[in-house]
Amino acid sequence: MLDIKFIRENKDIIDLAAKKKRLKFDVGGLLKVDDERRVLLTAIEKKRAEQNEFSSQMAKMAAGGGRDALLSDLKKLKESLKTEEDKLTEVMKKWRKLMLEVPNIPDMSVPEGNSEKDNVEVQTWGTKPSFGFPVKDHLELLTGLGMIDFERGVKAHGFRGYFLKGAGAELTWAIWNYARSFYGKKNYEPFIAPAIVREEFFYGTGHLPKEAEDLYETQDKDYLSGTAEVAMMAYHAGEVLREDELPKRYLAFSPCYRREAGSYGKDVKGIIRVQEFFKIEQLILSKADHAESVKFHEEINRNFEEFLESLALPYRRLLICTGDLAPSKVKQYDTE
């Protein structure tokens, strides 16, 4: 979430960011609500000071007519203060909602575009192999080799359920162990992160409110996370880190959950769009500086590419255009 002071001082920049991301966001509407908030906060602060003054006078005054009049005035002040506080509660609801909708500002290197069709291929590595026989997809290979069981997975979990078994489970563990070893050599500290995380951290990392329909909610109003990033950003919540402690490099493993709402009929075969999976995530905590963030974003992306290269897997890197960039993101690569 951007700071309201920054937003007030850079209204045109925020407006341009929304236009580049093809978002409908009224910066002026937010500032109008913020004006209401500021006026109410000033009025409430003034009345609370008056209330304290009344209380001070009451403590010095003996019982009698003067005290009774003061009590009457104090009662009226409390009623007026309550009215202002109730107004502020409603204004703050509007203010928080609008603040969560403020788009982050795309990096200058992000190409402008309307949709995923305008994403730009910026790098390729390796050559896609060609075969002299019909190629099988991952679903055919896994099923044919007895590495996966969808039928019993659906019986246990429902739609998109599956069991990895035998060589399928062994291969999965081998990849996890290889990734841990690979990133360990790059001085990333390993973590196993919780999957159930408090709501506030989904807002803090920009996953809420936009991704609400894809999150599983618990009876306690917590959420099952679709990425270890959320829990790891909560790891240092409320702490002050010294600059000489930074950067902190973490490698976090966690089970992940996504409802995949609205994706029925799209890429439903195999294990591409499933509701439960495991993931290893790179994270770097750095000082709040855009140049530093860009540098470490490039490091994370390059690490992943080196991981693919170590497995001799060809790939291409796409730079996501403004129209396909999530509201909370500054820059994004897709490596596929």
N, C-alpha and C positions, 0 to 999 in steps of 0.2 A: 504494500500500500504506500503510495506516495504521500509525502507530508503536505498538509493543507497550506502551509506557508509557501512551499514551492509551487503548488498549484495556483495560488493567488498571484504569485509573481510571474508565472509563466503560462498564463491562460492560453495564449496563442499556440504555444508548443504542444500543450495537451490537446487542444482542438485539432491540430494538424496530425497528431498521433492517432486520434480516433478516426480521422478521415483516411489515413494510410491503412489502418487496420479494417476499414470498411465497417466501422461500428457507429451506431447511433448513440452519441453521448453529449448531453447538454452541459457544458462547463459552466455557462452562465446560471443554469438552474441550480447547480451545486453551490456556487458562490452566493446565490440568493439565500439558500437554506443556511449556509455558513454565516451569513450576516445575521439571520434570525438567532442562530445559536450564540453568536458573540454578544448580541444585545441582551439576550436572556441571561447569559452568564454574568454579565456586568450588573444587571438589575438584581439578580439573586445574591451576588456577592455583597452588594450595597445593603440589601435588606437583612442579610445575615449579620452584617456589622451593626446595623441598627438594633437588631434583636439582642446582640451581645451588650450593647450600650444600655438598653432597657433593663436587662437582667442585672447589670452593674448598679444602675440607679435603684432598682428594687431592693437590692441587698443593703443599701445604705438608708433606705426610707422606712420609717416606722409605719405601723398600721394606721389607716385613716383615709380621709377623702382623697388626698393626693395619690396615695398608693392605689386606691380603687380606680382612679382615672388612668393611672399608668397601666394597670392591669387590663383595662378596657382597650387602651391603645395597643398594648402588646398582643392582645387577642386578634385585633384587626390586622396587625402586621403579620402574624403567623398565618392567618387565612390568605392574605395577599401573597405571602411567600409560597404557600402550598400551591396556589393557582399558578404561579410562575414556574415552580418546579415541575408541575404536571405538564405544562406547556413544553418545558425543556425536554422532558422524557419523550414526548411525541416528536419533537423536532430532531432529537438525537437519533431516533429510529430512521427517519428520512435521511439524515446526514450520513449515518453509517452505511446505509444501503447504497447511496450515491458514491461514497468514498470507495466502496468495494468494486464499483463499476468503472472507476478511473483507469484508463488503459496505461500500461507502461509504455515508455517511449522507445520505438525501434532504434537499434543501432544504425549508424550512417551506412554501414556496409550491407544492410538488409535491402534486397531488391523490392521495388514496389510492384504489386500485382493484386489480382482479384481473388484467386483461388489456387489450389494445389497445381493447376495447370501452368501457373506462372513461376513455380519453384525452379531454381537454377541449379543445374548440375555443375559443380565446381571442381570435382576431382573423381578420378576412377583409378582403380588398382587391379592388376591381374587381368586375365582373359577368361571369359565364361567358357567352360569346356563344351565341346560338341561331341556327340556320341553317335555311333553307327547303328543304334537300336532305339526303339521307343523309350523315352525317358519316363520314369515313374516319379510321382510326387511324394512328399514326405508321408502322406497318409497311406499310400500303397506300400511304401517301403516298411514303415513301422508295423502295419498290419500283417504283411507277408512274412516278416521275420519274427512275428510273435512278440513284439516289443511293447505293444499297447493293446488295451481291451476297452473299446468304446461301449459295447453292449452292456457289460457289467458296470461300467462307469455311469452310464445313464440310469441304470437300475439303482445305483447308490446315491447319485447326486442329482439326477435329472438332466435336462437339456445341457449339452456341452460337457457332461461329466466323462471322465476317462481314468483308467489306471495305467500307469507306466509299470512295466514288469520285466523281469529277467534282464536281458541285455539293454532294454530301454531304460530301466532304473539304473543299471550299472553305468551306462553312457552318460546319463544325467549327473550322477555323482562325480564321474570323472571330469566332466566339464566344469562343475563347481570347484573341484579341487585344483584344477589347472588354473582357473581364473584367480583363485585365492593366492596361488603361488606366483602367478604372473604379476599381479598388482602388489604383492608383498615385496617384490624386488624393486618396486617404484616407491616404496616407503608409505604405502597406504595402510592405515591401521584397520584391522578387521573388526567388524561388529556383527552381531545377530540382533536385528532390531524387532521391536514388537509390531504386530500388525494392527492391534486395536489402539487407536490414538484419539485423544480428546478433540472435540470439535474445533476449538479455537486455533489449533495448529493447521487445520485444513484451510481456514480463512487466512492465517498468517502466511501460508505457502502458495496462496492463490488458487487452490483447488476448489474451494467454495467461494461464492455460490455457483459458479459456472458448471461444475461437474456433479452437482447434487444427485441427479438422476442415475449416475453410474456408481454411486457409493452405497454400500450396505451399512445400514444404521442399526446399532444395538439397542436393547431395551433401556440402557442407561444413557442414551443419546450420544454415545461415542460412535466412531466409524471404523470400519475395516479399510485399511489403506490399500491403495493400488500401487504404492511405491514406498520404499524405505525412506525416501527423501523427507516425508512428512515427520516421521518419528525422529529422524536424525536432526532435523531443524529444531525439534523440541528439546533435544539433548542438552543444549546450552541455554535454553530459555531462561530469562531472568538473571543471567550472569553477565559480568563485564569481563571480556577477554583482553588481555594486554596485547598491544600490537606486536611485541617481540615473541608472542606465542604463535603468531600467524605466519603462513597459512597452516590450517589443519587439514590433513588429507585422510578421508575415511573411505572404507570399502564396506558397505552394509548389505547383508543378506537378509531376506525376509520373505515369508509367504505374502502373496498379494491377491487382492480381490477386486473385481470390477463386474458390475451387473451387465455391462454391454447392452444397455437399454437402447432400443431402436435399431439394433444391428442385425435383427433376425433376417435371414435370407441373404446376408452379405458375408462372404468368406466364412461360412459356417462349417465347412468340412475341415477335419483335422484339428490341430491345436493352435491355430493362428489367433482366433478370437474366443478364448475360453474365459470362464469366470473366476477360476482359481489357478494360480501359477506361482512359481518361485522366481525371484530376480536378485541379481547382484548389482548394486548401484554405486557409482563413484560420486563422492561429494567433496568439495573443497570449501572451507570457510576462510574468507580473506577479509581484509579491511574494506570498508564501504567506499570503494573507489572504482569508477567505471573502467578505467584502463586496466586495473588489476583484475576485475571480473572478466573482462574480455580475454586477458592473457590466460587465466586459469580455465576458462571455457574452452579455449583452443587446446589446452593441455589435456583436458578430459576427453575431448573428441579424438585427439591424436592417439591417446592411450588405447581407445577402443579400436581404432584403425590398426594399430600395431598388433593388437590381440587377434584381429581377423587375419592379418598378414602372417602371423605366427602359425596359423592353422591353414595357410594357403587358400583362403577363401576370397575370391574376387569380390569387390564391392564398388559402389559409387557413393559419393557424398553430395547431398542436395542441400542448398541453402534455401530455407523456407522464406517465401515472400511475405510481405506485410499483410496481405489479405488472408493468408493461411496461418498467420502467427496468432497464438492465443493472447487474449487481452493482457495477461500478466507477464508475458515474455518479451525480452529485449532482442534476443537473437536465438535462432534454432537451426541445428543441422539434423537431417535425417540420413543415417548411413544404412544402406541396404544392399 
